[in-house]
Amino acid sequence: MDQAILLHWAEFAVRWLHVITAIAWIGSSFYFIALDLGLRRDPRPASGADGDEWQVHGGGFYHIQKYMVAPAEMPEHLTWFKWESYATWLSGVALLALVYWMGSELYLIDYNVMDLATSEAVLISVGSLIIGWMLYDMLCKSPLGNNPTALMLLLFGLLVVMAWGYTQVFSGRAALLHLGAFTATIMTANVAVIIIPNQKIVVADLKAGRTPDAKYGYIAKQRSTHNNYLTLPVIFLMLSNHYPLAFASDYNWIIASLVFLMGVTIRHFFNTMHGQRRMLWWTWGATAAIFAVIIWLSVLPLTDGAPLEEARLSPHAERFAAHADFPDVANIIHGRCSMCHAQEVFWQGLATAPRGVYLDTDAAIASQARAIYLQAGVTRAMPPGNLSYMEETERAAIRAWYRAVTGGAL
């Protein structure tokens, strides 16, 4: 079995793991935020807890109490919520490596944006995640950390700068994905470096018979609140690679920035509903207005850059374009695929090329060799429903061309 097929299944398996762990992390995060905001504090529980709440689920009733800072004694059984976050981040980085680092010439680098070597692109990718966390943590620990509103505004400014910066270095698809990874790294580092260590300090004080310092709970609460508001934008950015109207626009960095504002308006509605039992319906109007601006930005004219056939091909793509069978394969793709995968789409109902994949020039076809091989050669995923009547002999020609060039390698 050739490596392209193995890599494809590896990506699928890791993506599946990433989605599962993300559901677990986001679910527990949303639950505890709603629980914390919904605690009843009037009257105070007889146990001395800060607040309590009764809930019903799965045929039973639950009585939940929260102690501000810590209870008087260390409980015998204590459940920690941390592995969901760690597993989500680790699987996300694995997926980033499989898709964007190993497939850098296809997904990460855009030679019309910046001429990068694979090693340079990967170093920028890794370095930006590390430096991003360091900048964020430094801001939170500065005197601004005592002013939540000013801190949030400054953090939003940092995200806008990163959104613009990524689009100046990577392909549009990779830029939005990396902004999501940048934000997710901050969220997981909040858990691993701040929230859990602070909780362990409180636990150690309890075990030693000391009164825990309330500052550790305050700091952990601040980072948890940030995570709460960042969750929805991260999900949007992770899904954006499937929708070229989001990542392939000239204004993709503005679109990405506005997504963070939508995250604030949506979460503000639910946080207020859980905490104050009030429905702030205006937040949905604000969300709709922001989304309307995003849609408008997505359809503004794209940059009039150099035609794809004039763009410099990567050495990997040049091998496919130079093979003797390439002209025949290019004719197949032009005839069966280019009506949808083009700068100007001719298929009714499509606003833009699916997933931002263009196959209307020879250079573009060579650059997408592995995807063509998997989607139309090994499988019959493309064309969808075989609407353009690609014949089996044509699929065989695609397979033969790819395997002749790679010898079964990636």
C-alpha positions as CSV (number, residue, x, y, z in Angstrom):
1,M,0.0,0.0,0.0
2,D,1.5,3.4,-1.0
3,Q,2.3,6.1,1.5
4,A,-0.3,8.6,0.2
5,I,-3.1,6.2,1.2
6,L,-1.5,5.5,4.6
7,L,-1.1,9.2,5.2
8,H,-4.7,9.9,4.2
9,W,-6.0,7.3,6.8
10,A,-3.6,8.7,9.4
11,E,-5.0,12.1,8.9
12,F,-8.6,10.7,9.3
13,A,-7.7,8.8,12.5
14,V,-6.1,11.8,14.1
15,R,-8.9,14.2,13.0
16,W,-11.4,11.8,14.6
17,L,-9.4,11.8,17.8
18,H,-9.1,15.5,17.7
19,V,-12.9,16.0,17.3
20,I,-13.7,13.5,20.1
21,T,-11.3,15.1,22.6
22,A,-12.5,18.6,21.6
23,I,-16.1,17.7,22.3
24,A,-15.1,16.4,25.7
25,W,-13.1,19.5,26.5
26,I,-15.6,22.0,25.2
27,G,-18.5,20.2,26.8
28,S,-17.0,20.1,30.3
29,S,-15.8,23.8,29.9
30,F,-19.3,25.0,28.9
31,Y,-20.9,22.9,31.6
32,F,-18.8,24.3,34.4
33,I,-19.2,27.9,33.2
34,A,-23.0,27.5,33.2
35,L,-22.8,25.7,36.6
36,D,-20.7,28.5,38.2
37,L,-22.9,31.3,36.8
38,G,-26.1,29.5,37.9
39,L,-25.2,28.8,41.6
40,R,-27.8,29.9,44.1
41,R,-26.3,32.0,46.9
42,D,-29.5,33.1,48.7
43,P,-29.7,31.7,51.2
44,R,-26.2,30.3,51.7
45,P,-25.9,26.5,51.9
46,A,-25.7,25.2,55.5
47,S,-22.5,23.4,54.6
48,G,-20.7,26.8,54.3
49,A,-20.3,26.5,50.6
50,D,-20.3,29.6,48.4
51,G,-23.3,28.4,46.5
52,D,-25.2,25.4,45.4
53,E,-27.5,24.1,42.7
54,W,-29.9,21.2,42.1
55,Q,-29.9,19.6,38.7
56,V,-31.7,16.7,37.1
57,H,-30.3,14.4,34.4
58,G,-30.4,10.8,33.4
59,G,-33.3,9.9,35.8
60,G,-31.6,11.2,38.9
61,F,-31.1,14.4,40.9
62,Y,-27.7,16.0,41.6
63,H,-26.9,18.4,44.4
64,I,-23.8,20.4,43.5
65,Q,-21.9,22.8,45.9
66,K,-19.1,25.1,45.1
67,Y,-16.6,26.3,47.8
68,M,-14.9,29.6,47.1
69,V,-11.1,29.0,47.4
70,A,-11.5,25.6,49.1
71,P,-13.5,23.6,51.6
72,A,-12.4,23.3,55.2
73,E,-10.9,19.8,54.6
74,M,-9.5,18.0,51.7
75,P,-12.1,15.7,50.2
76,E,-11.3,12.0,49.9
77,H,-12.1,11.8,46.2
78,L,-11.3,14.6,43.8
79,T,-11.8,14.6,40.1
80,W,-9.5,16.7,37.9
81,F,-10.5,18.1,34.5
82,K,-7.4,18.5,32.5
83,W,-6.8,15.5,30.1
84,E,-9.6,16.7,27.8
85,S,-7.6,19.9,27.1
86,Y,-4.2,18.2,26.8
87,A,-5.5,15.5,24.5
88,T,-7.3,18.1,22.3
89,W,-4.1,20.1,21.9
90,L,-1.8,17.1,21.3
91,S,-4.1,15.6,18.7
92,G,-4.5,19.0,17.1
93,V,-0.7,19.5,16.8
94,A,-0.4,15.9,15.4
95,L,-3.0,16.9,12.7
96,L,-1.2,20.1,12.0
97,A,2.0,18.2,11.4
98,L,0.3,15.6,9.2
99,V,-1.6,18.0,7.0
100,Y,0.3,21.3,7.1
101,W,3.9,20.4,7.9
102,M,4.2,17.2,5.9
103,G,2.0,18.7,3.2
104,S,3.5,22.2,3.4
105,E,3.9,22.6,-0.4
106,L,0.2,22.0,-0.9
107,Y,-1.5,23.6,2.1
108,L,1.0,25.7,4.1
109,I,3.1,27.6,1.6
110,D,1.7,29.9,-1.1
111,Y,4.5,31.1,-3.4
112,N,2.3,34.1,-4.4
113,V,2.3,35.2,-0.7
114,M,5.9,34.4,0.4
115,D,8.6,32.2,-1.1
116,L,9.4,29.9,1.8
117,A,11.3,26.7,2.1
118,T,9.5,23.9,3.9
119,S,11.8,24.1,6.9
120,E,11.3,27.9,7.1
121,A,7.5,27.6,7.0
122,V,7.4,24.9,9.7
123,L,9.7,26.9,11.9
124,I,7.5,30.0,11.6
125,S,4.5,27.8,12.3
126,V,6.0,26.3,15.5
127,G,7.6,29.5,16.6
128,S,4.4,31.6,16.3
129,L,2.6,29.3,18.7
130,I,5.3,29.4,21.3
131,I,5.8,33.2,21.1
132,G,2.1,33.8,21.0
133,W,1.6,32.1,24.4
134,M,4.6,34.0,25.9
135,L,3.1,37.4,24.8
136,Y,-0.3,36.5,26.1
137,D,1.0,35.2,29.4
138,M,3.1,38.3,29.8
139,L,0.1,40.6,29.2
140,C,-2.0,38.7,31.8
141,K,0.7,38.9,34.4
142,S,1.3,42.7,33.8
143,P,-0.6,45.4,35.7
144,L,-3.2,45.2,33.0
145,G,-4.2,41.8,34.4
146,N,-6.1,43.7,37.1
147,N,-8.2,45.5,34.5
148,P,-10.3,42.7,32.7
149,T,-11.8,45.1,30.1
150,A,-8.5,46.7,29.1
151,L,-6.8,43.3,29.0
152,M,-9.5,41.8,26.8
153,L,-9.2,44.7,24.4
154,L,-5.5,44.4,24.2
155,L,-5.7,40.7,23.6
156,F,-8.2,41.3,20.8
157,G,-5.6,43.6,19.3
158,L,-3.0,40.9,19.5
159,L,-5.3,38.5,17.7
160,V,-5.9,41.0,15.0
161,V,-2.2,41.5,14.5
162,M,-1.6,37.8,14.4
163,A,-4.5,37.3,11.9
164,W,-2.9,39.9,9.6
165,G,0.6,38.5,10.1
166,Y,-0.3,34.9,9.2
167,T,-1.9,36.1,5.9
168,Q,1.3,37.8,5.0
169,V,3.3,34.5,5.4
170,F,1.1,31.5,4.7
171,S,-1.7,30.5,2.3
172,G,-5.1,31.8,3.3
173,R,-6.2,28.3,4.3
174,A,-3.2,27.9,6.6
175,A,-3.4,31.4,7.9
176,L,-6.9,31.0,9.4
177,L,-6.1,27.5,10.6
178,H,-2.9,28.8,12.4
179,L,-4.8,31.6,14.0
180,G,-7.1,28.9,15.5
181,A,-4.1,26.8,16.6
182,F,-2.5,30.0,18.1
183,T,-5.6,30.6,20.1
184,A,-6.0,26.9,21.1
185,T,-2.4,26.9,22.3
186,I,-3.2,29.8,24.6
187,M,-6.2,28.0,25.9
188,T,-4.4,24.7,26.6
189,A,-1.4,26.5,28.1
190,N,-3.9,28.3,30.4
191,V,-5.0,24.9,31.7
192,A,-1.5,23.3,31.9
193,V,0.5,26.2,33.1
194,I,-1.9,28.3,35.2
195,I,-5.2,26.7,36.1
196,I,-4.1,23.2,37.1
197,P,-0.9,24.3,38.9
198,N,-2.9,26.9,40.9
199,Q,-5.4,24.3,41.9
200,K,-2.6,22.0,43.0
201,I,-1.2,24.8,45.3
202,V,-4.6,25.0,46.9
203,V,-4.8,21.3,47.4
204,A,-1.3,21.2,48.9
205,D,-2.3,23.9,51.4
206,L,-5.4,22.0,52.4
207,K,-3.3,18.8,53.0
208,A,-0.8,20.8,55.0
209,G,-3.6,22.4,57.1
210,R,-2.9,25.9,55.8
211,T,-5.6,28.4,54.6
212,P,-5.2,28.6,50.8
213,D,-4.6,32.1,49.3
214,A,-7.6,33.3,47.3
215,K,-5.3,34.8,44.6
216,Y,-4.8,31.4,43.1
217,G,-8.4,31.0,42.5
218,Y,-8.8,34.5,41.1
219,I,-6.0,33.9,38.6
220,A,-7.3,30.6,37.5
221,K,-10.8,32.1,37.1
222,Q,-9.4,34.8,34.9
223,R,-7.8,32.4,32.5
224,S,-10.9,30.1,32.5
225,T,-13.0,33.1,31.5
226,H,-10.7,33.9,28.6
227,N,-11.0,30.2,27.5
228,N,-14.7,30.5,27.6
229,Y,-14.8,33.4,25.2
230,L,-12.2,32.0,22.9
231,T,-13.8,28.6,22.3
232,L,-16.4,29.5,19.6
233,P,-13.9,31.5,17.4
234,V,-11.4,28.5,17.6
235,I,-14.1,26.2,16.3
236,F,-15.0,28.6,13.4
237,L,-11.3,28.9,12.4
238,M,-10.8,25.1,12.5
239,L,-13.8,24.6,10.2
240,S,-12.8,27.5,7.9
241,N,-10.4,25.4,5.8
242,H,-13.5,23.7,4.2
243,Y,-14.9,27.1,3.1
244,P,-12.8,29.2,0.7
245,L,-15.2,32.2,1.0
246,A,-13.7,32.5,4.5
247,F,-10.0,31.9,3.9
248,A,-9.5,32.8,0.2
249,S,-10.8,36.4,0.4
250,D,-8.5,39.4,0.3
251,Y,-10.0,40.3,3.6
252,N,-9.6,37.0,5.3
253,W,-7.7,38.5,8.2
254,I,-10.5,40.9,8.9
255,I,-13.0,38.1,8.7
256,A,-11.0,36.1,11.2
257,S,-10.8,39.1,13.5
258,L,-14.6,39.7,13.4
259,V,-15.1,36.0,14.3
260,F,-13.7,36.8,17.7
261,L,-16.3,39.5,18.2
262,M,-19.0,37.0,17.3
263,G,-17.6,34.7,19.9
264,V,-18.0,37.4,22.5
265,T,-21.6,38.3,21.6
266,I,-22.8,34.7,21.6
267,R,-21.0,33.8,24.8
268,H,-22.3,37.0,26.5
269,F,-25.9,35.9,25.8
270,F,-25.4,32.5,27.4
271,N,-23.3,33.7,30.3
272,T,-25.9,36.3,31.1
273,M,-28.7,33.8,30.7
274,H,-27.1,31.3,33.1
275,G,-25.8,33.9,35.6
276,Q,-28.5,36.5,35.8
277,R,-31.5,34.6,34.2
278,R,-31.8,37.4,31.6
279,M,-32.1,37.0,27.9
280,L,-30.1,39.7,26.1
281,W,-31.6,39.2,22.6
282,W,-29.7,42.2,21.3
283,T,-26.6,40.1,21.3
284,W,-28.1,37.9,18.5
285,G,-28.8,41.0,16.5
286,A,-25.2,42.1,16.9
287,T,-24.0,38.6,16.0
288,A,-26.1,38.6,12.8
289,A,-24.8,42.1,11.9
290,I,-21.2,41.0,12.3
291,F,-21.8,37.8,10.3
292,A,-23.5,39.9,7.5
293,V,-20.3,42.0,7.3
294,I,-18.2,38.8,7.1
295,I,-20.4,37.6,4.2
296,W,-20.0,41.0,2.5
297,L,-16.2,40.9,2.9
298,S,-16.0,37.4,1.5
299,V,-17.4,38.3,-1.8
300,L,-15.4,41.5,-2.5
301,P,-13.1,41.1,-5.4
302,L,-10.0,39.0,-4.7
303,T,-6.5,40.3,-5.3
304,D,-5.5,40.4,-9.0
305,G,-2.3,38.4,-8.4
306,A,-0.2,36.6,-11.0
307,P,-2.1,33.9,-12.9
308,L,-1.5,30.4,-11.5
309,E,0.5,29.2,-14.5
310,E,3.0,32.0,-13.8
311,A,3.4,31.1,-10.2
312,R,6.6,29.3,-9.3
313,L,6.0,25.6,-8.8
314,S,7.5,23.7,-5.9
315,P,10.1,21.1,-6.8
316,H,7.6,18.4,-5.8
317,A,5.0,19.8,-8.2
318,E,7.5,20.3,-11.0
319,R,8.2,16.5,-11.0
320,F,4.5,15.9,-11.8
321,A,4.3,18.5,-14.4
322,A,7.5,17.2,-16.1
323,H,6.3,13.6,-16.5
324,A,5.5,12.4,-19.9
325,D,1.9,11.4,-19.0
326,F,1.1,14.8,-17.5
327,P,-0.5,16.4,-20.7
328,D,-3.0,13.5,-20.9
329,V,-3.8,13.8,-17.2
330,A,-4.1,17.6,-17.5
331,N,-6.6,17.1,-20.3
332,I,-8.7,14.7,-18.2
333,I,-8.8,17.2,-15.3
334,H,-9.6,20.2,-17.5
335,G,-12.5,18.3,-19.0
336,R,-13.9,16.6,-15.9
337,C,-13.0,18.9,-13.0
338,S,-12.3,22.5,-14.1
339,M,-15.9,23.6,-14.5
340,C,-16.1,23.6,-10.6
341,H,-12.5,24.0,-9.6
342,A,-11.7,27.3,-11.3
343,Q,-11.3,30.9,-10.5
344,E,-14.6,31.5,-12.2
345,V,-16.9,28.6,-11.4
346,F,-19.3,27.5,-14.1
347,W,-21.3,25.0,-12.1
348,Q,-24.7,26.4,-11.0
349,G,-25.1,26.6,-7.3
350,L,-21.4,27.0,-6.4
351,A,-20.1,30.4,-5.4
352,T,-16.5,29.4,-5.4
353,A,-14.2,26.4,-6.1
354,P,-14.9,23.7,-3.5
355,R,-12.4,23.9,-0.6
356,G,-10.5,26.6,-2.5
357,V,-9.0,24.0,-4.9
358,Y,-8.3,25.3,-8.4
359,L,-7.7,23.0,-11.3
360,D,-8.0,25.3,-14.2
361,T,-4.3,25.6,-15.0
362,D,-1.5,23.0,-15.6
363,A,0.4,24.5,-12.6
364,A,-2.6,24.1,-10.3
365,I,-3.1,20.5,-11.4
366,A,0.5,19.6,-10.8
367,S,0.3,21.2,-7.3
368,Q,-2.7,19.2,-6.4
369,A,-1.3,15.8,-7.7
370,R,-1.8,13.9,-4.4
371,A,-5.3,15.2,-3.9
372,I,-6.3,14.3,-7.4
373,Y,-4.8,10.8,-7.0
374,L,-6.8,10.2,-3.8
375,Q,-10.0,11.9,-4.8
376,A,-10.3,10.8,-8.4
377,G,-7.8,8.0,-8.9
378,V,-7.9,5.7,-5.9
379,T,-11.5,6.6,-5.0
380,R,-14.5,7.9,-6.8
381,A,-15.1,10.8,-4.5
382,M,-14.6,13.2,-7.4
383,P,-16.4,14.3,-9.5
384,P,-19.3,14.1,-7.0
385,G,-21.7,11.4,-8.2
386,N,-19.5,11.3,-11.3
387,L,-21.5,14.2,-12.7
388,S,-18.9,14.9,-15.4
389,Y,-18.7,11.2,-16.4
390,M,-15.1,10.5,-15.6
391,E,-14.3,7.1,-17.2
392,E,-12.5,4.2,-15.5
393,T,-9.7,4.4,-18.0
394,E,-9.2,8.1,-17.1
395,R,-9.0,7.2,-13.4
396,A,-6.5,4.5,-14.2
397,A,-4.4,7.1,-16.1
398,I,-4.4,9.3,-13.0
399,R,-3.2,6.5,-10.8
400,A,-0.5,5.4,-13.3
401,W,0.8,9.0,-13.6
402,Y,1.0,9.6,-9.8
403,R,2.6,6.2,-9.1
404,A,5.1,6.6,-11.9
405,V,6.3,9.9,-10.4
406,T,6.3,8.9,-6.7
407,G,6.9,5.2,-6.8
408,G,4.4,5.0,-3.9
409,A,6.0,7.8,-1.8
410,L,4.2,10.9,-0.6
